[in-house]
Amino acid sequence: MSVNPWLAVTGGTAGPGYAARFAALEERGVDLHGEARRVHALLGGRSADIVDAGCGTGRVAIHLARLGHRVVGVDLDESMLAEARAAAPELDWRLVDLADPDALHLDHRVEAVVAAGNLWPLLTPGTHARVVAVLAGLLRPGGLLVAGFGLDADHVPFTLPDGVPFPGLDEYDAACAAAGLVLQTRTADWDGIEPYEGGGYAVSVHTRSAP
């Protein structure tokens, strides 16, 4: 059985260091909320139900909640979720392996799923299409899957284990299509301004087609 690359390298203990790094960036005045603003804009600024897939220490989910959204944050790493819970105990944080189609139970579908933390390249090998299908299944018809991720070692601040390749955009698009998702737009950044014309990072917005 394949091991998740993130857990294999970090041992599930990265939460405190990860939170400290982003806290230091925030203290220096670095803007950390471009992903949340983009999702908020894509939703027309209206309040919505959102799942943050691979939420980590909660940076994106917490800002989405501040913008008025109802957010469920899910992650595979308990150490990351512990930091998220400490930062925003009022939010819904869940330890979930998204490769398990029965692991995440919601009583309603959502308007958006955001995957802003390099979720795609860090999925357990062999589970990529399954995870996209799970995320698509969380969406209402017309709902958005918004995912940004690096496509090479220069754009993923993490060393994949030996023998684990970087999955490409073609694979991602094929998984989305198989899950009933349609590509709406693709940009090279979270600002949504620069069209993606190749390169090592892409932000893709797919919608779920009607059943």
C-alpha positions as CSV (number, residue, x, y, z in Angstrom):
1,M,0.0,0.0,0.0
2,S,1.4,3.4,-1.0
3,V,2.4,5.9,1.7
4,N,1.3,9.5,1.5
5,P,4.3,11.7,0.5
6,W,3.6,14.5,3.0
7,L,3.4,12.1,5.9
8,A,6.3,10.0,4.7
9,V,8.6,13.0,4.7
10,T,7.3,15.0,7.7
11,G,6.3,12.2,9.9
12,G,3.1,14.1,10.7
13,T,4.9,16.6,12.9
14,A,5.1,19.6,10.6
15,G,2.3,21.6,12.1
16,P,4.1,23.9,14.6
17,G,6.9,24.7,12.2
18,Y,4.5,25.4,9.4
19,A,2.4,27.7,11.5
20,A,5.4,29.6,12.8
21,R,6.7,30.2,9.3
22,F,3.5,31.7,8.1
23,A,3.2,33.8,11.3
24,A,6.6,35.2,10.6
25,L,5.6,36.1,7.1
26,E,2.4,37.8,8.4
27,E,4.5,39.8,10.9
28,R,6.6,41.0,8.0
29,G,3.5,42.3,6.2
30,V,3.4,39.6,3.5
31,D,-0.1,39.2,2.0
32,L,-1.2,35.7,2.8
33,H,-4.9,35.8,1.7
34,G,-4.9,35.9,-2.1
35,E,-6.4,32.4,-2.3
36,A,-9.3,33.3,-0.1
37,R,-10.0,36.5,-1.9
38,R,-10.0,34.7,-5.2
39,V,-12.5,32.1,-4.1
40,H,-14.6,34.9,-2.5
41,A,-14.6,36.8,-5.8
42,L,-15.5,33.7,-7.8
43,L,-18.5,33.2,-5.6
44,G,-19.6,36.7,-6.3
45,G,-18.9,37.9,-2.8
46,R,-21.9,36.0,-1.4
47,S,-21.8,33.8,1.7
48,A,-21.3,30.1,0.8
49,D,-20.6,26.7,2.1
50,I,-17.0,25.7,1.3
51,V,-14.7,22.8,2.0
52,D,-11.0,23.6,2.3
53,A,-9.3,20.3,1.1
54,G,-5.8,19.9,2.5
55,C,-6.4,22.9,4.8
56,G,-3.2,22.5,6.7
57,T,-2.9,25.0,9.6
58,G,-6.1,26.8,8.4
59,R,-4.8,29.9,6.8
60,V,-7.2,29.9,3.9
61,A,-10.2,28.5,5.7
62,I,-9.9,31.1,8.6
63,H,-9.8,34.0,6.2
64,L,-12.8,32.6,4.2
65,A,-14.7,32.4,7.5
66,R,-13.8,36.1,8.2
67,L,-15.2,36.9,4.7
68,G,-18.5,35.4,5.8
69,H,-18.4,31.8,4.5
70,R,-19.2,28.6,6.3
71,V,-16.1,26.5,6.0
72,V,-15.1,22.9,6.8
73,G,-11.4,22.3,6.8
74,V,-10.1,18.8,6.2
75,D,-6.5,17.5,6.3
76,L,-4.6,14.2,6.6
77,D,-2.1,15.6,9.2
78,E,-3.2,15.9,12.8
79,S,-0.3,18.2,13.7
80,M,-1.5,20.7,11.1
81,L,-5.1,20.5,12.3
82,A,-4.0,21.0,15.9
83,E,-2.6,24.4,14.8
84,A,-5.8,25.2,12.9
85,R,-8.0,24.3,15.9
86,A,-5.8,26.5,18.2
87,A,-6.1,29.4,15.8
88,A,-9.8,29.1,15.2
89,P,-11.5,26.6,17.6
90,E,-15.0,27.8,16.5
91,L,-14.5,26.4,13.0
92,D,-15.1,22.8,11.8
93,W,-11.8,21.0,11.4
94,R,-11.7,17.3,10.4
95,L,-9.0,14.6,10.1
96,V,-9.9,13.0,6.8
97,D,-8.1,10.9,4.2
98,L,-9.8,12.2,1.0
99,A,-8.8,9.0,-0.8
100,D,-11.5,7.3,1.3
101,P,-14.9,8.1,-0.3
102,D,-16.7,7.4,2.9
103,A,-14.5,9.4,5.2
104,L,-16.0,12.9,4.9
105,H,-19.7,13.1,5.8
106,L,-21.6,16.3,5.1
107,D,-25.3,16.8,5.4
108,H,-25.4,19.0,2.3
109,R,-23.4,19.7,-0.8
110,V,-21.3,22.9,-1.0
111,E,-20.8,25.7,-3.4
112,A,-17.0,25.4,-3.5
113,V,-14.1,23.2,-2.7
114,V,-10.7,25.0,-2.5
115,A,-7.4,23.1,-2.7
116,A,-4.8,25.8,-2.2
117,G,-1.9,24.0,-0.6
118,N,-0.4,21.8,-3.3
119,L,-2.9,19.1,-2.5
120,W,-2.6,17.5,-6.0
121,P,1.1,16.7,-6.1
122,L,1.1,15.6,-2.4
123,L,-1.7,13.0,-2.7
124,T,-0.9,9.4,-2.1
125,P,0.3,7.8,-5.4
126,G,-2.6,5.9,-7.1
127,T,-5.3,8.0,-5.4
128,H,-5.4,11.1,-7.5
129,A,-8.4,10.4,-9.6
130,R,-10.3,9.0,-6.6
131,V,-9.7,12.1,-4.6
132,V,-10.9,14.4,-7.4
133,A,-14.1,12.3,-7.7
134,V,-14.6,12.6,-3.9
135,L,-14.2,16.4,-4.1
136,A,-16.5,16.6,-7.1
137,G,-19.1,14.7,-5.2
138,L,-19.1,17.3,-2.5
139,L,-20.3,20.0,-4.9
140,R,-23.7,21.2,-5.8
141,P,-24.4,21.4,-9.6
142,G,-22.6,24.5,-10.8
143,G,-20.3,24.4,-7.7
144,L,-16.6,25.2,-8.1
145,L,-13.4,23.2,-7.5
146,V,-10.6,25.8,-7.3
147,A,-7.2,24.2,-7.1
148,G,-3.7,25.8,-7.2
149,F,-0.6,23.6,-7.3
150,G,3.0,23.4,-8.5
151,L,4.0,21.2,-11.3
152,D,7.7,20.8,-10.7
153,A,10.3,20.9,-8.0
154,D,10.8,24.7,-8.4
155,H,7.1,25.4,-7.5
156,V,6.4,22.9,-4.7
157,P,8.3,23.8,-1.5
158,F,8.6,20.2,-0.6
159,T,10.8,17.3,-1.6
160,L,8.8,14.3,-2.9
161,P,10.1,10.9,-1.9
162,D,12.3,9.1,-4.4
163,G,10.3,7.6,-7.2
164,V,7.2,9.8,-6.7
165,P,6.6,11.9,-9.8
166,F,4.9,15.2,-10.1
167,P,1.5,14.6,-11.6
168,G,0.7,16.9,-14.4
169,L,-2.1,19.1,-15.6
170,D,-3.2,16.6,-18.2
171,E,-3.7,14.0,-15.5
172,Y,-5.6,16.6,-13.4
173,D,-7.9,17.6,-16.2
174,A,-8.6,13.9,-17.1
175,A,-9.5,13.2,-13.4
176,C,-11.8,16.3,-13.4
177,A,-13.5,15.3,-16.6
178,A,-14.1,11.8,-15.4
179,A,-15.7,13.3,-12.2
180,G,-18.1,15.4,-14.2
181,L,-16.1,18.7,-13.9
182,V,-15.7,21.2,-16.6
183,L,-12.7,23.6,-16.8
184,Q,-13.8,27.3,-16.7
185,T,-10.6,29.1,-16.4
186,R,-6.9,28.6,-15.6
187,T,-4.5,31.2,-14.5
188,A,-0.8,31.3,-13.5
189,D,-1.5,32.9,-10.1
190,W,-4.2,33.4,-7.5
191,D,-4.9,36.9,-8.5
192,G,-6.7,35.6,-11.5
193,I,-5.1,38.1,-13.9
194,E,-2.3,36.3,-15.7
195,P,-3.6,33.5,-18.0
196,Y,-1.8,30.2,-17.7
197,E,0.4,29.7,-20.8
198,G,2.7,27.0,-19.5
199,G,5.0,27.1,-16.5
200,G,5.4,25.4,-13.2
201,Y,2.3,26.7,-11.3
202,A,-1.4,26.8,-12.3
203,V,-4.7,27.7,-10.6
204,S,-7.6,25.9,-12.2
205,V,-11.3,26.6,-11.7
206,H,-13.7,23.7,-12.7
207,T,-17.4,23.6,-12.3
208,R,-19.6,20.6,-11.6
209,S,-22.0,19.9,-14.4
210,A,-25.6,19.2,-13.8
211,P,-26.4,15.5,-13.0
